C-alpha cells in the first residue's frame, strides 16, 4: 500500500459539510486504498491513517511515496516566490523530494485580476519545482507554457439518494452573488420569461439554505449557471449531480473531462443565446431528461471524489 503525505497548513481541517475540497481529497484517497498521512485533520481519517505532528513533517515527507501540497491560502502576496509566509509549505523545501511532490492549486484564474504576463495566476516557484501542478482553472496559456500543469476539477458533491425528487419547476435560477459574468442579466431574463409566459414555472431565489437549494435543483428541469469570480464554480457540479439540465455560461478554461462532448449540457455565449436555447428546449422534456441523464452518468464516471483522486494518483505516479 502506497503512503500519501498531504502537507497542508496547520489550520486546515475538514468540516462537517462533505462538499469541501479538502474533504473530497481525503475521501478520494481512502477510496483509492492508500495510507494517508496529513498535517491537517479530517473526520474521514481511518485507523491506519495518521495526523503528522510538526516535528515529524520532514521525516514523514522523505519516506512518503507521494507528497501532495495543498495550501488554499497561498499565494497571499503579489510575489508568488514568497513561500515563507506559510511555514508548513517551507518544509517542502527542506524535504526536497520534488520528484514525488505535486501541488493542487484551487485558485480561480482571475485571482490577481491582472494578465498572466504581468503577474502569473500560478505559483511560479512550485510550477517549476513540482512533478505535477494540478490547477483548478487551467487556460490554454498555462498548458502551452508548462507540460506538468494539468486541469483539476472542483470537489465532488454527493448526489441525493435515489429516487430523485419529481420535477415541479421548469427553470431554477439562484445567484447569491450577482455582479460577475452574466448573472444579473440571467436573473432579468428569468423575470421577463416569468412575466411573459405565466405557464412556465420559474423559481428565482437567491437566498436559499443549502438544503433548500439542492432540493430546488433536483425538482427543476433546468438550472442556470453563470460565472463566478473565475469560470468554474461549485454550482455546475451541484446541478449535474442532482440531475437537472445545466445551462452553463461558456468557460474560457480547460475543464477536466468536460461535459461538452455529446449532448449533456447547454452552453450560452450571451443572454440572447440563452433565451433562444431555453425557448427551444423547454418544448422537449424528453430531450431534457436524456441530457441530464447523460451528464449524471458522466459525473459518476469521472467526477466523484474517488474518480478525481484516481486521476490525480495516476498522473502523479506516471
N, C-alpha and C positions, 0 to 999 in steps of 0.2 A: 504494500500500500504506500503510495507516494505521500509525502508530507508537504503541505502548502502553508506557508507562513504569510499571513496578512499583516503588513506593517502599516498601521494607521495611527491617527492622533490618539493621545491618551484619553481624550474626551469622547471618542467615538463609541457610541453604544447603539444597540438595536432596540427600538421602542416596541410598543405593543402592536402597532399597525403593521401588517405584513406587506406593505407596499413600498418600503424604502429601499434604496439601492444597496445599503449595507446588509439588510435582512435578506435581500434577494441573492447577494453573493454568498452569504453563509449557507442559505437554503440550497443553492445550486451546488456548492461544493459537497455538502453532505449527500445529496442525491447522486453525485458522481463518485462516491466511495473513496474519498481521500481523507487523510488525517489533517485536521485543521489546528494550526497554532496562530494565535491572533493577539494583538496588543489591545484591542477593544473588547467589549463584552456583548454577548447576544444570547437571548433565551433559547435559541435553537442549538447551541453547542451541546454536543453529546459527551458521554463518559470518556471517550478516547481523545477528545479534543482538549486543548489547553489554552488558558489565558496566560500570556507570557509577561512576566514582570520586567521592569525597565532594565535591571541589571543583567538579565538573560537575553536581551534582544540580539546582541551581536553574535553570541554563540549559537543561538537558535537560527539566525539567518544564514550563518556559514554552513549549517548542517542540513538546511531545508532543500527539497528538490525544486521548489519554485517559491519565489518571493513576489507577492503582489503588493504594490504600493497603492494605497487607497486613501488619499488625502483630499477631502472635499472642500477644505478651506484654504487651499493654495492654488495659484499664487495670490497673495494679498496685496502686493505692491506692484508698481509699474515695471519693476525689473524681475523677470522670471528667473534670473540667475540666483536670486535671493532664496536660498534653501534654509538658511539658519533661523528663519522666522518660525519654522516648525522643527523643534528639537528631534522628534522621532524620525522625521524624514532625513535629517542629517546623519542618522545612524546607518542609513543605507549606504552612505559613502564610506563608513567605517567597515561595514560588512564587505563591500567591494566585490560582489558577485553579480555583475551586470549581465553575465551570460545566462543567468537564470532569474533575472528580475524584470518584471513587467509593471506598467503603470496604467491605472484606469483613470482617465480624465473625464469627469462628468460635467465639465463646464459647457455652457452654451457658446456657440461660435461668436456671439456678439458681446461676450462678457467684458471686453475692453472698449467696445464701441469705437474702435479705430481700425483702419485697414491692416491686414497682415504684414504688409511691407514696412509699416511704421512701428508696430508693436504686435508681435505674433500672438495669435489666440491659442497658443500651446506653450507648454513649458520647455523652453529651448534647450535647457540642460538635460532634462530627463528624456526628451525625444532622441537625443544623441547617445545617451548612456544606456537606456533600457533595451533589452532584446526586442520587446514588442511594446507599442504605445497604443492602447485602446482608447479611442476618443468618441465621446457621445455624438458630437456634431462635426463630422469629417467632411471637408469640402474637396473638390477636385484639386484645388491648390495644395492642400495638405498631402493628398495621395501622390501628386506629381513630385513633391519635394522629399517625401520620406517613405521608403519602401516598408519600414517597420510600423507605420501608422495604419491602424485598422479601425473600421467603424464598430462602435459598441452600443448596443441598444439600451434603452431605459429599463428600469425594473419591470418585472412581470407583475401582473395583477390577477390574483386568483379569481376565477370565474364563479358566478353564483352556482349553487347546487342545481343540477338539472332536475326537474324541468325548469326552464327559464320562464319569467312572467309572460302572460299573454300581452299581445300588442294592443295598447289603448290609444296611443298617440301617433300622429304622422311624423311630426318633427319635434325634436327636443333641442333647445339652444340654451347653454349656460356658460357664461364667462364672468367670473368674479372680477377679473382684471380685464378691462376693455380697451386699453389705449395702444395695443400692439397689433400689427398686421391689419387684417380686415374685420376684426372682431366687432367694432362698433357698427360698421356697415352691415354686417351679418345680422345683428340684432334689429337694425332698422328694417332690413328686408323681411325678417320674420314678422315684425309688427305690421308691415304693409300686407304681406300674404294673409295674415290673420284677419285684417280688416276687409280685404277684397274677396277672400274665399272662406267664409264662415263655416263651410262644410269641412274644412281641414282642421284637425285637432293639433294645434301648435302650442307647445309649452315653452315659455321664455321665463327662466327663473335663475337668477344669478346669486342667490343666497341660500343654496341648498346645504343641508348637512350631508356628510359623505354617504350615509346610508340612503338618504332620500335621492341623492344624485345618482348613485348606482342603480337604484330601483327605477328611476325615470329613464335611464339609458336602456335598461332591459325591457321596459314597457313601450319603447318607441321604435318605429320602423326605421327612422333616420335620426342620427345625432350629428350635429355640426361641430367641426373642429376648426380652430383658427390659430395662427401663430402666436406663441408666447413671446418672451424676451428673445428667444432664439427661434429655431424652427420646430424641433421636436419637443413635445410636451407630454405629460402623463395622460392627458385626455385621449390621445389617439389609441393607446393600448387599452385604456378603460372601456372605450367604445367597442373595440374589436372583441375583447374578452367577455363582454356582456351581450354579445350577439345583436348589435344594432348596426345598420349600414353606416359607415363613416364617410362623411363628406369632408375632405381634408384640403385646407389651403395648401397649394403646391409647395413642397420643400425645395430648398437650394442645397441641401446637404445629402450625403450618401447615407442611406439608412440600411443597416444590416438586414439582409433577407427581406427586402421591401415587399409591399403588397401591390405593386403596380403591374406585375405580370399577371395577365388574366384579369377577369372582372371580379375583383374582391372589394374595392373601394371606389369612390368617386373623388376626383381632384378638381379644384376650380382655381382659375387664374385671377379672376376679378368677380365683382358682385353680380355682373350681368351674366357671366358664365355660370355662376352658382344658381341664379334664378332660372335660367334656361334648363339646366340639368335637373333641378328639382321638379320643375313642371313636367319634364319628360318621364321621369322615373316614378313619380307618385301615382301614375296611372297603372303601374305594373307591379303589384305587390309580390307576385311570384318571382319576378326578377330580383327584387329587393331581398327576398328570402333566400334565394340561391346565392346571391353575392355575399351576404353576411355569413352564410354557412361556410363558404369557401374561405373567407377571411378568418373565421374561427378555427377552421381546420389548419390553416397556415400558422396561426398563432400557436396552437398546440404543438405543431411540428418544429417550430423554430424559436419561439419567444417566451416559453416558460422559463423559470429560473434554472431548471435542470438543463434545458437545451442551450440557453445562452452561456452558461458556465462550461458546458461541454465544448462549445465553440472556443471559448477562451482558453481552456486547457489544451485542446488540440493544437491551436495556433502557438501557444506558449511552449509546448514541448516539441513542436515541429523543428 
